[in-house]
Amino acid sequence: MDEKQPPIIIIGAGLAGVEAANQITKFGIRAVLYEMRPRRKTAAHKTSGLAELVCSNSLKSASMENASGILKEEMRCLGSLVIEAAEASRVPAGKALAVDREIFSDYITQKIQGNGLIDLRREEVTKIPEDGIVIVATGPLTSDALCAEISSLTESEYLYFYDAISPIIDADTIDRSKTFRGSRYDREDSGDGDYLNCPLSQDQYYELVDDLIHGEKVETKEFEKAIYFQSCMPVEVMCERGRETLRFGPLKPVGLVDPRTGKIPFAVLQLRTENTEETMYNMVGFQTKLKYPQQRAVFRKVPGLERVEFLRYGSVHRNTYIDSPRLLEKDLSLKSRPSVFFAGQITGVEGYVESAATGIVCGINASRKALGLVPAPAPRETSIGSLLEYISVPGKTGFQPMNINFGLFPKVEGRMGKEKKRGIIAQRAIESIRAYEPF
């Protein structure tokens, strides 16, 4: 370590920020990591822990048959702190990588605090330092003061959308006699045995839809337009698109046979465990903007949930992101000011793992810049490289947040089945990331 080497400043200690700090120390460079909590709270966070998960405890699929699984393996190859913590705090969720949120955050917090090259400062940053290398990883809940600073720096208006989170309920208050554990499509390896299923009759389903449509909701502020990200859309908004929408979305009953009747219910609400002790369950896909008393009244009509206690109600908060294709290079540095990098959901990636991956990218490239080295972009064939391509290259339509998906990878030539094509994409990505030498 060169004591004369100035530290790299990171603003925000969420998933992207902690990943960036972790990567920077691998280069022997010091990092100053700022986190405004607990001095300054946000609309969604509940603790002062680093990398707190607020929307769900699932990091999505861990299977290499899924684009998200490929991304996780690439991050593992690059020494991801987030993936390391996820494996240490994993809870049953079939093929998905779900975690105990408290253990996950505690693990990362201890790792960061125990790293002698990282100076963790519990302070709010309202101005981006003019000197040195800076990584902005403030996430979707960037404070108003820093939002104004970034807006001025980028000479642009912010884009935004609303993100909704699902309720969490006390496992002991679920009436198990009215629920069942099921396996979708009757597949033993589907992992749905890790979920509790609440069956709804036709009348119960339509009553729920009516309640969601007519229930009292938290309204959007007059000066803001509600723009919801497709995969995190409130159930009320889904219902407004049609009374059958939920039956083909989060309440789809396909393949879930109730062993007590031998039949597939009209609709099914799934519950997923939130922690290793299985004392908490998440209402899967039930992001909501209903007011708290309404949530209690409406969701207690679901079979099995008549007496549930809510450990966390669903809520809605605004997510903010910049016009990255216009503003950022592929190394995620600002075109107008190359010493400033952006990481996390503020860049327009969507999802926990995607956000963390951009932190890895920033940590690597900010370190290389500090050492006078050229950027080391991730290979285009990788999921990381594909994400960077999406958020740094202007497209034909307006820029919107995006999860990793097979549509972002380079095209595989030739006529073949979907599974074979995706297998080639996965193999090509992992071979490329293993040959990648950014350090």
C-alpha positions in Angstrom: 0.0 0.0 0.0 1.3 3.4 -1.0 0.6 5.8 2.0 0.8 8.8 -0.4 -1.9 7.4 -2.6 -5.1 9.5 -1.9 -8.1 7.4 -0.8 -11.1 6.9 -3.2 -14.3 8.4 -1.8 -17.5 6.4 -1.9 -20.8 8.0 -1.2 -23.4 5.4 0.0 -22.8 2.1 1.7 -25.5 0.0 0.1 -24.9 -3.0 -2.1 -22.9 -1.1 -4.8 -21.0 1.0 -2.3 -19.7 -1.9 -0.2 -18.8 -3.8 -3.3 -16.8 -0.8 -4.6 -15.0 -0.4 -1.3 -14.2 -4.2 -1.2 -12.7 -4.1 -4.8 -10.7 -1.0 -4.1 -8.8 -2.6 -1.2 -7.8 -5.4 -3.4 -5.6 -2.9 -5.3 -4.0 -1.8 -1.9 -5.8 1.5 -2.1 -7.6 3.1 0.8 -11.3 3.9 0.6 -13.4 6.4 2.6 -17.0 5.1 2.7 -19.8 7.5 3.7 -23.2 6.3 5.0 -25.7 8.8 6.2 -27.7 6.4 8.3 -28.5 6.4 11.2 -28.0 10.1 11.4 -30.3 10.6 8.3 -33.0 8.1 7.6 -34.7 7.2 4.4 -38.3 6.3 3.5 -37.6 2.6 3.2 -34.6 1.6 5.4 -35.3 0.4 9.0 -31.8 -0.2 10.4 -28.4 1.4 10.4 -26.7 -1.7 8.9 -24.8 -1.6 5.7 -26.3 -3.1 2.5 -29.7 -3.3 4.1 -32.2 -5.1 1.8 -35.5 -3.2 1.7 -37.7 -4.6 -1.2 -37.3 -8.4 -0.9 -34.9 -10.9 0.7 -34.5 -12.7 -2.7 -31.5 -12.2 -4.9 -33.4 -14.2 -7.6 -32.3 -17.4 -9.4 -29.0 -19.0 -8.6 -29.4 -21.4 -11.6 -27.0 -21.1 -14.6 -30.1 -21.6 -16.7 -31.1 -18.1 -15.7 -29.4 -14.8 -16.6 -29.4 -13.8 -12.9 -27.6 -17.0 -12.0 -24.9 -16.3 -14.6 -24.4 -12.8 -13.2 -24.0 -14.2 -9.7 -21.3 -16.7 -10.9 -19.4 -13.9 -12.6 -19.5 -11.8 -9.4 -18.3 -14.8 -7.5 -15.3 -15.1 -9.9 -14.5 -11.4 -9.1 -14.6 -11.9 -5.3 -18.0 -10.3 -4.7 -18.6 -9.4 -1.0 -22.4 -9.5 -1.6 -22.4 -13.0 -3.0 -20.1 -14.1 -0.1 -22.5 -12.6 2.4 -25.6 -14.1 0.6 -24.1 -17.6 0.8 -23.4 -17.1 4.5 -27.0 -16.0 5.2 -29.0 -18.2 2.8 -32.5 -19.4 3.6 -34.6 -22.0 1.7 -36.1 -20.7 -1.5 -35.7 -23.4 -4.1 -33.5 -22.4 -7.0 -33.6 -18.8 -5.8 -30.8 -17.3 -3.6 -32.8 -15.8 -0.7 -31.2 -14.5 2.5 -31.8 -13.7 6.1 -31.7 -9.9 5.8 -30.3 -9.3 9.3 -27.5 -11.9 9.0 -26.7 -10.6 5.5 -26.4 -7.0 6.6 -24.5 -7.9 9.7 -22.0 -10.0 7.8 -21.2 -7.2 5.3 -21.1 -4.5 8.1 -18.5 -6.6 10.0 -16.4 -7.2 6.9 -16.3 -3.5 6.1 -15.6 -2.4 9.6 -12.9 -5.1 9.9 -11.1 -4.0 6.7 -8.1 -1.7 7.7 -8.1 0.0 4.3 -11.7 1.2 4.7 -12.6 4.3 6.7 -16.4 4.1 7.4 -17.9 7.5 8.2 -21.5 7.9 9.3 -22.1 11.3 7.8 -24.4 12.7 5.1 -22.7 14.0 2.0 -24.5 16.8 0.2 -21.7 17.9 -2.1 -19.6 15.8 -4.5 -15.9 16.6 -3.6 -14.1 18.4 -6.4 -10.8 16.8 -5.8 -9.8 13.1 -6.1 -11.7 10.1 -7.4 -15.3 9.8 -6.2 -17.9 7.0 -6.6 -21.5 8.0 -6.2 -23.4 4.9 -5.0 -26.3 6.6 -3.1 -29.0 4.3 -4.6 -32.6 4.9 -5.5 -33.2 6.9 -2.3 -30.6 9.6 -2.8 -31.3 12.5 -0.5 -32.8 15.7 -1.9 -29.7 17.7 -1.3 -27.4 15.3 -3.1 -30.1 14.9 -5.9 -29.8 18.6 -6.5 -26.0 18.4 -6.6 -26.0 15.5 -9.1 -28.6 17.3 -11.2 -26.4 20.3 -11.4 -23.3 18.2 -12.1 -25.0 16.3 -14.9 -26.9 19.3 -16.2 -30.0 17.2 -16.6 -33.4 16.5 -15.1 -33.8 13.3 -13.1 -35.8 10.3 -14.3 -37.7 8.4 -11.7 -40.1 5.6 -11.0 -41.9 4.2 -8.0 -40.9 1.0 -6.3 -43.3 -0.9 -4.1 -42.4 -3.5 -1.4 -44.4 -6.5 -0.1 -45.7 -7.0 3.4 -43.9 -9.4 5.8 -46.0 -11.4 8.2 -45.4 -13.4 11.4 -45.1 -17.1 10.6 -46.8 -18.1 13.9 -49.9 -16.3 13.0 -50.6 -18.1 9.7 -53.4 -20.7 9.8 -51.5 -23.6 8.3 -54.7 -25.7 8.1 -55.8 -23.5 5.2 -52.5 -23.4 3.4 -50.4 -26.0 1.6 -46.9 -26.5 0.4 -46.8 -27.1 -3.3 -44.6 -27.8 -6.3 -45.4 -26.0 -9.5 -45.8 -28.2 -12.5 -45.4 -31.2 -10.2 -41.6 -30.9 -10.5 -39.6 -32.1 -7.5 -36.7 -29.7 -8.4 -38.8 -26.6 -8.8 -38.2 -25.4 -5.3 -41.8 -24.4 -4.7 -42.0 -26.7 -1.8 -40.2 -23.9 0.1 -43.4 -21.8 -0.3 -46.7 -21.8 1.5 -49.7 -21.5 -0.8 -52.9 -19.7 0.2 -55.7 -21.0 -2.2 -58.5 -18.6 -3.2 -61.9 -19.6 -4.6 -63.4 -17.6 -7.5 -65.5 -15.5 -5.1 -62.6 -14.8 -2.8 -60.4 -13.8 -5.7 -62.8 -11.3 -7.1 -63.5 -9.9 -3.7 -59.7 -9.4 -3.2 -59.5 -7.6 -6.6 -62.4 -5.3 -5.7 -60.8 -4.5 -2.4 -57.5 -3.7 -4.1 -59.1 -1.5 -6.6 -61.3 0.4 -4.2 -59.1 0.4 -1.1 -57.7 3.6 0.3 -54.2 4.2 -1.1 -51.2 6.4 -0.5 -51.5 8.9 -3.2 -48.8 10.2 -5.5 -47.7 13.7 -4.7 -49.2 16.3 -7.1 -45.9 17.4 -8.6 -44.8 13.8 -9.3 -46.0 11.3 -11.9 -46.2 7.7 -10.8 -44.0 5.6 -13.1 -43.7 2.0 -11.9 -41.0 -0.5 -12.8 -42.7 -3.4 -14.5 -41.4 -6.2 -12.2 -42.1 -4.3 -9.0 -45.6 -3.0 -9.9 -48.1 -2.6 -7.0 -50.9 -5.1 -7.1 -53.5 -2.3 -7.3 -52.0 -1.1 -10.5 -52.1 -4.6 -11.9 -55.8 -4.9 -11.0 -56.5 -1.6 -12.8 -55.3 -3.3 -16.0 -57.9 -6.0 -15.8 -59.7 -8.2 -13.2 -57.9 -11.3 -14.4 -54.4 -9.8 -14.4 -53.4 -11.2 -10.9 -54.4 -14.7 -12.0 -51.8 -14.6 -14.7 -49.3 -12.8 -12.5 -48.4 -13.2 -8.8 -51.6 -15.2 -8.0 -51.4 -17.7 -10.9 -52.4 -21.2 -9.7 -50.9 -23.2 -12.6 -49.4 -26.4 -11.4 -50.3 -25.9 -7.7 -52.6 -28.7 -6.7 -54.2 -28.4 -3.3 -53.6 -31.9 -1.7 -56.8 -31.5 0.3 -59.1 -31.2 -2.7 -56.9 -32.7 -5.5 -57.7 -29.7 -7.6 -55.9 -26.6 -8.8 -57.4 -23.5 -6.9 -58.9 -20.6 -8.8 -56.0 -18.4 -7.6 -53.0 -18.8 -5.2 -51.1 -16.3 -3.0 -47.6 -17.6 -2.2 -45.7 -16.9 0.9 -41.9 -17.2 1.0 -39.7 -17.5 4.1 -37.7 -14.4 5.1 -35.2 -15.8 7.5 -33.3 -18.9 8.6 -35.6 -19.5 11.5 -38.6 -19.3 9.2 -40.4 -16.9 11.6 -41.3 -14.4 8.9 -42.9 -14.8 5.5 -43.1 -12.5 2.6 -46.3 -12.1 0.5 -44.7 -12.9 -2.8 -45.3 -10.4 -5.6 -47.7 -8.4 -3.4 -46.1 -5.0 -3.6 -48.7 -2.5 -2.5 -49.5 1.2 -1.9 -52.6 0.5 0.2 -52.7 2.4 3.5 -51.7 0.3 6.5 -55.2 -0.1 8.0 -56.4 -1.2 4.5 -53.6 -3.8 4.1 -54.6 -5.3 7.5 -58.3 -5.5 6.6 -57.9 -6.7 3.0 -55.1 -9.2 3.3 -56.7 -10.8 6.4 -59.5 -12.0 4.0 -57.0 -14.3 2.3 -57.5 -18.0 3.5 -54.9 -18.7 6.1 -54.1 -15.0 6.8 -57.3 -14.2 8.8 -55.3 -13.5 12.0 -51.9 -12.7 10.7 -49.7 -10.1 12.4 -47.8 -7.8 10.0 -44.1 -7.4 10.8 -43.8 -4.9 8.0 -46.5 -3.4 5.9 -46.0 -2.9 2.2 -45.1 0.6 1.0 -44.2 2.7 -2.0 -41.1 4.9 -2.4 -39.6 6.9 -5.2 -36.5 5.5 -7.0 -34.2 7.8 -8.8 -31.8 7.2 -11.7 -29.8 9.2 -14.2 -29.8 9.1 -18.0 -26.8 6.9 -18.0 -26.4 6.3 -21.8 -26.0 10.0 -22.3 -23.9 10.6 -19.2 -21.6 7.6 -18.5 -18.7 5.8 -20.1 -18.6 2.0 -20.1 -16.4 2.1 -17.0 -19.3 4.1 -15.4 -17.3 7.3 -15.1 -19.0 10.6 -15.9 -18.2 11.8 -19.4 -18.1 15.4 -18.4 -16.0 14.7 -15.3 -14.0 11.4 -15.5 -12.9 11.4 -11.9 -16.6 10.8 -10.8 -18.1 7.3 -11.1 -21.7 6.2 -10.6 -22.7 2.8 -9.2 -25.9 1.0 -8.2 -29.6 1.6 -9.1 -28.9 5.3 -9.7 -27.3 4.1 -13.0 -30.5 2.5 -14.2 -29.9 -1.1 -13.4 -32.7 -2.8 -11.5 -32.2 -5.4 -8.9 -30.0 -6.2 -5.9 -27.4 -8.2 -7.8 -27.3 -5.9 -10.7 -26.7 -3.0 -8.4 -23.9 -4.8 -6.6 -22.3 -5.7 -9.9 -21.9 -2.1 -10.9 -20.2 -1.5 -7.6 -17.6 -4.1 -8.6 -17.2 -2.3 -12.0 -16.7 1.1 -10.3 -14.3 -0.3 -7.7 -12.1 -1.9 -10.3 -12.0 1.0 -12.7 -11.8 3.8 -10.1 -8.7 1.9 -8.7 -7.2 1.6 -12.1 -7.7 5.3 -12.8 -6.1 6.1 -9.4 -3.0 4.0 -10.4 -2.7 5.6 -13.9 -4.0 2.5 -15.7 -6.5 2.3 -18.5 -10.0 1.1 -17.9 -10.7 -2.6 -17.9 -14.2 -3.1 -19.3 -15.8 -6.4 -18.6 -16.0 -8.6 -21.7 -19.1 -7.9 -23.8 -20.0 -11.7 -23.7 -20.5 -11.5 -19.9 -23.7 -10.5 -18.1 -21.7 -7.6 -16.5 -20.5 -6.5 -19.9 -24.0 -6.8 -21.3 -25.5 -4.6 -18.5 -22.8 -2.0 -19.1 -23.6 -2.0 -22.8 -27.2 -1.3 -22.0 -26.7 1.5 -19.5 -23.9 3.2 -21.5 -25.0 3.0 -25.1 -27.9 5.2 -26.3 -30.8 3.1 -27.6 -33.6 3.7 -30.0 -36.2 4.3 -27.2 -36.2 6.1 -23.9 -33.9 4.8 -21.2 -35.7 2.7 -18.6 -34.3 0.6 -15.7 -33.4 -3.0 -16.6 -32.7 -6.3 -14.9 -30.1 -8.7 -16.4 -31.8 -10.9 -19.0 -30.8 -13.0 -22.0 -32.0 -10.3 -24.4 -29.0 -8.2 -23.3 -26.3 -10.7 -24.2 -24.7 -10.7 -27.6 -26.6 -12.7 -30.2 -25.8 -16.4 -30.6 -25.8 -17.2 -34.3 -27.4 -20.3 -35.9 -30.7 -22.0 -35.6 -31.1 -24.0 -32.3 -33.5 -24.4 -29.4 -33.8 -21.9 -26.6 -32.1 -24.1 -24.0 -29.1 -24.8 -26.1 -28.7 -21.2 -27.0 -28.9 -20.1 -23.4 -26.4 -22.8 -22.5 -23.9 -21.4 -25.0 -24.5 -17.9 -23.6 -23.8 -19.1 -20.1 -20.6 -21.1 -21.1 -19.3 -18.2 -23.1 -19.9 -15.7 -20.3 -18.2 -17.8 -17.6 -15.2 -18.5 -19.9 -14.9 -14.8 -20.6 -15.1 -13.7 -17.0 -12.4 -16.2 -16.0 -10.1 -14.9 -18.7 -10.7 -11.3 -17.5 -7.8 -9.9 -15.6 -8.6 -6.4 -14.2 -6.3 -6.6 -11.1 
